[in-house]
Amino acid sequence: MLVYDNLSTGRPGPYDHVGDILDAPALKAAMRGFRPDAVVHLAALHFIPDCEREPSRTLRINVEGTQNVLAAASFCETKPNFVFASTAAVYDTTDRYHHEDDRPAPSEIYGITKHFGEQLVKSSGLRYSIARLFNVYGPGETNPHLIPVLCDQLRAGANRIQLGNTSTYRSYVYVTDVAEALARMALSPVTARVCNVPGPGEWTAADIVHSLARLTGRDITVTVDPARVRASDRPHLRGDLTAAHRLLGWRPTVSLDEGLARLLAAEPVNSLPEVFHATAAMAAS
């Protein structure tokens, strides 16, 4: 396995080859030398506030970068199976479940760039799978999404948590479930496949707080920080699982409580009692 990463976030791992997807010659040389059977393209700028602040950078990384990865893969003699990590943000705003054959109608720059990326993938001539990921969580997160922000505040000793909009529903999917879906895509090449990769349900920020309070044994309250409230935020974001189950034999298996318990066991927010709570919750699930 080869991991091509510019290490702008996170830490180097044993398989890392340091490079940037915007450096097309270096990317092409690395991929040609490795001769992959499959390419899983995860690199992107995806934290929505950052994307909104830096639209030009978002376009370069998410669109030009994707084209560079596709060109490098096409250049390989092995003609690898291509897996593209897209997003549920390509869908329009609605209260119903999203299906893969829904007409894309992204409303933010991140979703727009990912929709553009999907079109590049489809026109590349490679065998491809597109995974429309929902709200992924788990250990090692480097962006200040809801769950990492909650855990950081708890880790700092706060029991009164400051959040933005707490009423929107999201389909949280644990990272190991996502990895399983991507692996099935990479290892079972097809001509073309698009699948939602959501979690087993949908929850509000208040639901997340309630679960964390139970797992940690702490009395947590929430206050709304106006600075964290987004100007617009879709009330629901949930995906139909039919295609993923039919084409991949995949369903999410990690419940919200179990996923949060695993996260707390890997990245504790207080002390040994919390690890005990998390481990007991996992055993009971």
HUSUL-V328278 format. One record per pair of residues at least 24 apart in sequence whose C-alpha atoms are under 8 Angstrom apart, sorted by the first residue. I is the first residue (numbers start at 1). J is the second residue. Records with the same first field share a line. If there is no record, write none. Layout:
BEGIN
I=J ; J
END
This chain:
BEGIN
2=34
5=43
9=142
10=140 ; 142
21=61 ; 65 ; 66 ; 68 ; 69
22=60 ; 61 ; 64 ; 65 ; 68
24=68 ; 69 ; 72
27=68 ; 69 ; 72
28=69 ; 71 ; 72 ; 73 ; 75
31=72 ; 73 ; 76
32=72 ; 73 ; 75 ; 76 ; 77
35=76 ; 77 ; 78
36=76 ; 78 ; 80
37=78 ; 79 ; 80 ; 81
38=80 ; 81 ; 82 ; 83 ; 186 ; 187
39=73 ; 80 ; 81 ; 82 ; 83 ; 186
40=82 ; 83 ; 84 ; 85 ; 182 ; 186
41=66 ; 69 ; 82 ; 83 ; 84 ; 85
42=84 ; 85
45=110
46=110
47=143 ; 144 ; 145
48=110
51=109 ; 110
52=108 ; 109 ; 110
55=109
58=109 ; 110 ; 113
59=113
62=113 ; 114 ; 117
63=113 ; 114 ; 116 ; 117
66=117 ; 120
67=117 ; 120
70=121 ; 124
74=124 ; 125 ; 126
79=126
80=126 ; 127
81=126 ; 127 ; 128 ; 186 ; 189 ; 190
82=126 ; 127 ; 128 ; 129 ; 186
83=128 ; 129 ; 130 ; 131 ; 182 ; 185 ; 186
84=118 ; 121 ; 128 ; 129 ; 130 ; 131
85=130 ; 131 ; 132 ; 133
86=114 ; 115 ; 117 ; 118 ; 130 ; 131 ; 132 ; 133
87=111 ; 114 ; 131 ; 132 ; 133 ; 134
88=132 ; 133 ; 134 ; 196 ; 237 ; 239
90=114 ; 115
93=234 ; 235 ; 236 ; 237
94=234 ; 235 ; 236 ; 237
95=235 ; 236 ; 237
96=236 ; 238
97=237 ; 238 ; 239 ; 240
98=237 ; 238 ; 239 ; 240
99=196 ; 239 ; 240
100=194 ; 195 ; 196 ; 243
122=192
126=191
127=189 ; 190 ; 191 ; 192
128=189 ; 190 ; 191 ; 192 ; 193
129=185 ; 186 ; 189 ; 190 ; 192 ; 193 ; 194 ; 195
130=193 ; 194 ; 195
131=182 ; 194 ; 195 ; 196 ; 197
132=194 ; 195 ; 196 ; 197
133=178 ; 196 ; 197 ; 198
134=170 ; 171 ; 172 ; 173 ; 196 ; 197 ; 198 ; 199 ; 237 ; 238 ; 239
135=170 ; 171 ; 172 ; 173 ; 198 ; 199
136=172 ; 173 ; 174 ; 175 ; 178
137=172 ; 173 ; 174 ; 175
138=174 ; 175 ; 259 ; 260 ; 262 ; 263
139=263 ; 266 ; 267
146=205
147=208
150=209
151=269
152=269
154=269 ; 270
155=268 ; 269 ; 270
156=269
157=270
159=218 ; 219 ; 220 ; 221
160=220 ; 221 ; 222 ; 223
161=220 ; 221 ; 222 ; 223
162=222 ; 223 ; 224 ; 225
163=222 ; 223 ; 224 ; 225 ; 228 ; 229
164=224 ; 225 ; 226 ; 227 ; 228 ; 229 ; 230
165=205 ; 224 ; 228 ; 229 ; 230
166=204 ; 205 ; 206 ; 224
167=204 ; 205 ; 206 ; 235
168=203 ; 204 ; 205 ; 233 ; 234 ; 235 ; 236
169=202 ; 203 ; 204 ; 205 ; 235 ; 236 ; 237
170=202 ; 203 ; 204 ; 236 ; 237 ; 238
171=198 ; 199 ; 200 ; 201 ; 202 ; 203 ; 237 ; 238 ; 239
172=198 ; 199 ; 200 ; 201 ; 202 ; 203 ; 256
173=197 ; 198 ; 199 ; 200 ; 252 ; 254 ; 256
174=199 ; 254 ; 256 ; 259
177=251 ; 252 ; 253 ; 254
180=250
181=248 ; 250
184=248
185=248
193=247
194=243
195=241 ; 243 ; 244
196=239 ; 240 ; 241 ; 243 ; 244
197=239 ; 241 ; 244
198=238 ; 239 ; 240 ; 241 ; 252
199=252
200=251 ; 252 ; 253 ; 254 ; 255
201=238
202=237 ; 238
211=257 ; 260
212=260
215=261 ; 274 ; 277 ; 278 ; 281
216=270 ; 273 ; 274 ; 275 ; 277 ; 278
217=274 ; 277
257=281 ; 282 ; 285
258=282 ; 285
END
